[in-house]
Amino acid sequence: MNDKPSTSKEDDASLPKQIKIDSAKPAQGQKPSNSYAILVNSKQKGNPLLKYISKLPWEYSPIIPDYEMGPRVCALFLSLRYHQLNPDYIHNRLKLLGSAYQLRVLLVQIDIPDPNYQLKNLTRICILADLTLMLAWSTEEAARIIETYKSFENKPPDMIMERVDSDPQQRIMNALTTVRSVNKTDALTLMRTFGSLEALLKATPTTISLCSGFGAHKAERLHKVLHEPFIPKTPWKDRPDSSTATSGPSEDTPGSSLS
């Protein structure tokens, strides 16, 4: 009987499959990635931001972005001072990142005296590259932002949604404070004086001006807001002042220098 191992074609064909299965396992001595940890690109070594990430664990990992706060959330870190010296850096990083990750954050540290021009440029990049722009004025604040994204990774959306007050009167008061120059004290005064929104809507500007904290101008503004139609009766293009709005931005129009 021949005791030599079989060298049939069937056994040879199964060899690549076995190698593929083995290669999928973690390398010997390599620890699996901690799903509760913030993954950090090794290029961030020496960034003082890392010493402020203290509330959550973090570890270095061979990732493309600078920080990974979840399978679908990542962040690129950029100092404005560095961006001034290397304006092409962020473009090269975005090329490597491609369209990966669902939520992509550009975390910018403000470390120059006048950041307006640089931020305008980065805002345009974020719009085109589907990035969320987050600003930090210190490395400690930048670390808190990264930790916050990680801590809310598996939280439901209603955790960060605005709490809607169930009290109808409180909701009316919140709506009134959206009117210019009307604060919470004014809204409380109006509800105590008129008792309901219906009674306030029927009041004249003169009657409203008799309330404490209201003058004639303030009462007139509130009355105008409360009686403005939700849908304008005159189409925008037919309004007398629409010619200036549709003829293009003037030299004094904000954003006209973007073209």
C-alpha positions, 0 to 999 in steps of 0.5 A: 500500500502506498503511504504517500500523501495524495497529490490529486487535482481535487486536493490541489484545487481545494488548497486556495480555498483553505488559504483564503479561509485562514487569511481571513482570521486575525493575525497571531497576537493581533487583538480584535478592534474594540467596538467601543473605542475610537479608532485613530489613524497613526498619522495623528501621533503627536497630535495634542488632541489625543491626550484630551480624549479621556472619557472613551478608549481609543486605539491606533488603527490602519484607517483612511480618515483621521478618526473613526467614531463608528462603522459609518462615522469618520472625521478628518482633522484640520488645523487652519494654520496648517491649511494655510501652509498646505492648501492641497492637503485636504483635497488629497485626503478627500481623494483617498477617502472617496465616498466611504462612510455615511457621516463624514466630519471635517473637524477644523481647529481655529488657530489663526487670528482671522479665519473668515476667508479660510472658513469660507473656502472650507465651507464650499469644500464641505458642500461639494464633498458631502462633509459636516463642518465642525469648528473647535477653538482648542484641542480640548474642544476638538476632543470633546466633539469626537467623543460626543460623536462616538458616545451617540453612535448607537443612540436613537435620533430623538436623543438629540431632537428638540423637546416639544413641550406638551403644554399648549400654552407653553408652546404658544409662548415659545412661538411668540418668542420667535417674533423679533424683540419679544422675549419670554417675559413679554410672551408671559405678559401677553398670555396672562393679559389675553388668556388665549391666542384667539384673544390675542389675534383679535386685539388691536395694536393699541390694545397690545401696546397697553401691556407692560413691556410693549410700546407702539412700535413693538406692538405694531410689529407683533400685530403685523406678524400675527396677521401676515398670510402664510402664502403671499397673495402676490407672486414673487416675480410680480412684486415691485421690488423683484426686479432688483432681486432677479437681476443678479447680486450687486457688489454689496450683496453677501456672497457675490464675491464667490463667483 
